[in-house]
């Protein structure tokens, strides 16, 4: 059967494997590419190639990740797999690979282990919206009651972290069998096919950036005589059209304004769209009323906040981070989108200090407001050098 060429018309969904070390995440990733290549005509990627994942840099942090692609009948999946636990932590916190849904791989022979729990917690903290479970190595378990027990444990664990444990789809199978093309008791290729069908039905199609409410971080402000004030930046999401009412949020009190023109490459346009770098002309806004670090948004869509809980990864010394730990009352700069704001860190109860290379939940209070939502990524800096990366887990005020 001839391989079909990459079909751009299929909706694109980002997924990834999570779970404890040696429970079979990489084997399942390889099995997914194999089964999908046979059933739906995408390319096979070998286990060794996924396991020796190349290094990437995201926000100055080195992360090893493997990216593979496969198709179902209705979707194109981009799938990320990380070799080491530390890579998962960094990946999820920096958002290097944002997931629309995760496949939690748990060995039926061992049941949930410490990283199983930690990855579920991380998924909750960084806003992974859906988890599908693959109970792997089921060919090694003879006792049906034992399988049921492990399934119940996984469901309880998911519920502990506010995922719908009772309603989460759990597929029982063997990734190794599927990789070898076997299918005893429908645990091999059949189970992996069922997993793909479950991804199709359980993870909803993500809302494309262009369909979300307009947001543009302001990078620069200019005054054009006779025309007014222009703010420039890259539109993060949504569309802005001439005559749209807008709000300027963050750093100061929120102000309202109107778009009177959109300019790109010195040409006037009727609208600017997600992903484009453009200038937006604002009616009645003075040059001094706006500054870098604020955001231009659809009115009412984003609010300014100063206090939130965050999941943070602290760079190790080798990654160019701090050489020494920090303690409660630590006051670095938090870099959101286009600007730094100083903030105070409160550590969780019982945590005295945070070492380079750790990941930690903390509560941050900023000295100025920033337009934020749950899931917003930031960097932690000291004098312009990045010492950590974080994500807003929950806004407090």
C-alpha positions, 0 to 999 in steps of 0.5 A: 500500500502506497503511503499517503502524503501528509494531509493538512486538512485533518484537524491537528491535535497534540498529545504525549505519553506520561507515567512512571519510568519503565512502564512502557511510554516509549514502547507505546509511542513506537507501537502507536506509529506502527499500528497507525502506519498499517491502519491509517498510512502514517510513517513508522518510527523505531523504538531506538530513535524515540529513546535517543531523543535529541536535545532542545532548548526551551527558554534556555532550558535543555530538554530531551524530547522525541516528537512523532506523528501519526494519523487516525481516520479523522485526525493528525496527531503530534505526539511527544515522548520524553526519555527522563523524568526531569525532561517531563517536568521541564517540558510540562512547566515550560510548555515546550510541548503543549498537550491537548491531552495526555496518555498516562501509561501505567504498568498493570504488573506494578500499578501506580508508582511515584512518578505516575502520581507526580505526572498526574499532579503536573498535568493538573498544575499546567492545565493538561485538560484530558488524560486517557489511560493505557494499562500496559504489560497486561500480558504479564498479569494472569489474574483478572482481579489484579487488573481490576485492582490496578484500574481502581487505584489509577482511577482513585489517583486521577480523582485525587487530582481533580480529573474525572477518575470514574469516567476516564477511559482505560485501555488494557493491553501490551505495547510490546505485543503491538510493536511486534505485530502480535495480538493475543487476546486482543491485547496487542494491535487491537488495544492500540487501535482502540487507544487511537479511537479513544483519543479521537472520541475523548479528547475534543478538537482544540479551539484554534488560536484564531477562534479565541478572543483577541490578545496581543502582548505590547512590545513597543509604542510609537506616536505618529503625528496626525494619526495617534498612537500605534502599539506593535506586537505579535498577535497571540490569538484571535482577530482584531478588526478596524473599529473593534473596541479594545482594552489595555490590561496590566501594570496600570489601571485597565483602559478602553480604546478603539482600533482605528487601523491595523498595519503590517509591513507598512500596509494598511489592513482591515484585520490582524490575525493570530500569529501575525506581527503588526501595529495597531492604531489606537483612538484617543490613547496617548503615547504615555498611557501605554507601555511594553508589558501591557496587553491589548485584548478583547474587552472583558476577556482577561483580567489583571492579577497580582497573586497566584500559585505556580508550578516552577522549575528551578534551573540547575547550575549546569543549565546556567541557573543559580549555584545556591538555593533560595529561601522564603522571601526570595524576590526575583523578577517574573518575566511575563510575555514581554516584561519583568515584574518583581514578585515575592515567593512564598514556599509551601509549608515545611519547605525551607529552601529550594535547590537548583534543579528542583521543581516546586509549587509556590505562591507569588505576589507581584508588585504590579498587576499582569494580565493573566489566566491559568496556564500562562507561562513565565520565566524567573530572572535575576538581573536579566538571566533566567534562573527558572521557568513556571506556569500559573496554576491558579489565580488567587487575586 
